[in-house]
């Protein structure tokens, strides 16, 4: 097999070749590392490899019919721990943080036959929708290296879109799977809260807003990984009943039914939405109507601005906890020089969040979940743009020195002023990606599917949200879309890359 052939296969296809002795796990690793060597100097998407270890693991891997036997993949440098390897969460403070064991997420994939090449780049603590950590540097978009692939799973998205691996581990706490999927032309599914807990010792990532899964180039890969990763962990804070069938079977034979679909292109935080994003949704609406589905323009019944304010209260409290843990571990007080300025502002603001205010913010999530549950009594899906525009250029969202100075005044502000500062701080980036956070705070499954190219030839995904537990509906619809002429095929990605 050569690189050109390798690029044509998804993970399920590669595993089938290995099981049939048409290619060996070592040969797939050779191709993956060759492609990595070709693309990563430009993309800066992989920050750490484990070449010697993974070749050793491949040499002892035995074929017992594993679904992903011999498939090379990458993991995200946050929560997806490999025993004995660094897991730094994009922070220079954790560059010596050695994992004591595989996470449950990684252990499941290892049992399925996956071979882990290393870890991909992520913004510090996964806080941003771009991947430009100060310590590791910016990750670039394979479609055009002047642009960001998004975040926080930007490194994962870049490597899948560039053809280094067919699938990469990702996580999504505010859109961090769907945002980069939309910006790089990939399939990006965020499962229901509690569907794929990462464990051990991680009970409630971001109070349930964040969930681990993968980025892929095919619907059947996402379905196969969901079959493998869905679990009920006794120690997990959130649990979702197991799907009784096989998601993979849904992709092979999608449901033959007509759906009720609401759609909107209005930003939930009342920011600008580009014509490209609107066109992507309208093309999807036209296709859905042609297929006989009922489609109605209807905005979700949730106050998006208030919901984001609740979200930032959680971010403040969570980052304050992280920084205090790091201070106890290091035995010193941290300073703004130790972390990203956004991390620092959230940390300082988090000191002033009362227990009542924190509880009230989570209550806001629950109210939104109830509103969306009622909404889905009427509609099977809620369709929006994945992102409001093409991706930002590298460095575009980096605050200026003057802005940093203003942000450093955070400790002189009242609690209310601090939270307003945080909203204003994130607003330039939120303007690019205002649609994805809703599903994180309500716990619903959602997906971005690659169906549109902008006038500049950059991917624009559309997002579908379903009610809790209904990944089967999402995958069935995605499978139908994948067979249509709307789908941006990964072969197009490989040819279009300007890296």
Secondary structure as UniProt FT lines:
FT   HELIX           3..6
FT   TURN            7..8
FT   HELIX           11..19
FT   TURN            20..21
FT   HELIX           25..43
FT   STRAND          46..49
FT   HELIX           51..60
FT   TURN            67..70
FT   STRAND          72..76
FT   TURN            77..79
FT   TURN            83..84
FT   TURN            89..90
FT   HELIX           92..94
FT   TURN            95..96
FT   HELIX           104..111
FT   TURN            112..113
FT   STRAND          115..120
FT   HELIX           124..126
FT   STRAND          132..133
FT   TURN            134..136
FT   STRAND          137..138
FT   TURN            142..143
FT   TURN            145..146
FT   HELIX           154..161
FT   TURN            162..163
FT   STRAND          167..172
FT   TURN            176..177
FT   HELIX           178..184
FT   STRAND          187..190
FT   TURN            193..196
FT   HELIX           205..208
FT   STRAND          211..216
FT   HELIX           219..229
FT   TURN            234..235
FT   HELIX           247..252
FT   STRAND          260..263
FT   TURN            268..269
FT   HELIX           275..290
FT   TURN            291..292
FT   STRAND          294..297
FT   HELIX           304..330
FT   HELIX           336..338
FT   HELIX           341..350
FT   TURN            351..352
FT   HELIX           355..378
FT   STRAND          381..385
FT   TURN            394..397
FT   HELIX           401..407
FT   HELIX           408..412
FT   HELIX           415..430
FT   TURN            431..432
FT   HELIX           437..442
FT   STRAND          446..453
FT   TURN            455..456
FT   STRAND          459..465
FT   TURN            468..469
FT   HELIX           471..482
FT   TURN            485..486
FT   HELIX           490..496
//
